[in-house]
């Protein structure tokens, strides 16, 4: 006598009775916003270093690095703040969404 040890394959697709409500929230990636803030601070630092060339005894590269040390964290902080505000707005938008189809009353 041999027993059939094979179990039936689970059904693929929707397993619940009826449609399932799914919410998708587009959350920002904080690291990318912070990196973009640092990159933007680098560009601003470069422009300021070029425009203020000759105002001090510092070389152009020294003035660039000193400005980047002060403006870099500020740009990173602003990038994180923009990501945080964007995240809060996406949460509020998700909570405001209404279901596409009203639920049918149960009989």
N, C-alpha and C positions, 0 to 999 in steps of 0.2 A: 504494500500500500504506500503510495506516495502522496504526500500532502502538497497542495498547491500553496507555496509560500509567497507567490507573487501578489503584491498589493496593487489594487487598481490605481492607475495614474490620476493624479488630481486634475480637475478640469482647469483649463487655462482661460483667462479672461475674467469677466466679472463673476465673482463668487457670491456676492451679497444679493439679496432679493431686491431687484430694482437698481436704479442708477445710484452712484456714490458721489457725494459732493466733495470736490477737491478744491482746495485753495492753494494758489501758487503765489508766493511773495518774492519779488525780485529784490533781494538784499544786496547792498553794495559790498564790494570787497575792500575792506579798510586799507589793506596793504598797498593796493594800487592807488588809492586816493592819496595816501601818505607819500608814496614814491613820486607821484605827479606833483604834489606840493613841493617836495624837495627839488625836483627838476625845474619847476617854475621859479623857485627861489634862486637856483643857480643861474638861470637866464637873467633874472632881475639883477643879481649880484654882478654878473659880467657887464651888463649895460652900465650900472652905476660905477663900476671900477673903471670902465673906459671913459665915462663922462667926467670923472673926478681925477683923472690922471694929471699929475703935476701939482696937485693941491697940497701934497705932503711929501715928506722925504722918503716915503715907502715906494718900493718898486711896484709895478702893476700887478705882478703875481702875488706879492705879499698883501697888497690891499684887497685883491680878489679873495684870498683865503680868509683874511680877517672878516671881511663882509659876509662870506659864506658861513663862517662859524656863528655869526649872529643872526643872519637871515634864514639860514637853513632850517633850524628848529622852528622858527616862526612859520615858514612855509609848510613844514610837516604838520604843525598844529592846526593850521588853517585847512589843510587837506583832510585831516581827521575830523574836524568840525563839519566840513561839508558832507563827508560820508555819514556822520552821525545824524545830521539834519535830514539827509536823503533817506536814511533808514527809518527814522521816525515818520516821515511822510509816507513811506511805503506801508508801514504798519497801519497808519490811519486810513490809507486808501483801501487796504485789505479789509479792515473792519467795516468800512462803508459799503462794500460790495454786497449786493443782494443776490440771492440765488436766481439762476436763469429761469427756472420753471417753478411755479408755486407747488408746494406739496399737495398731493391729492388727499382729500379727507378720507379717513378710514371708515368703512361701513360696518 
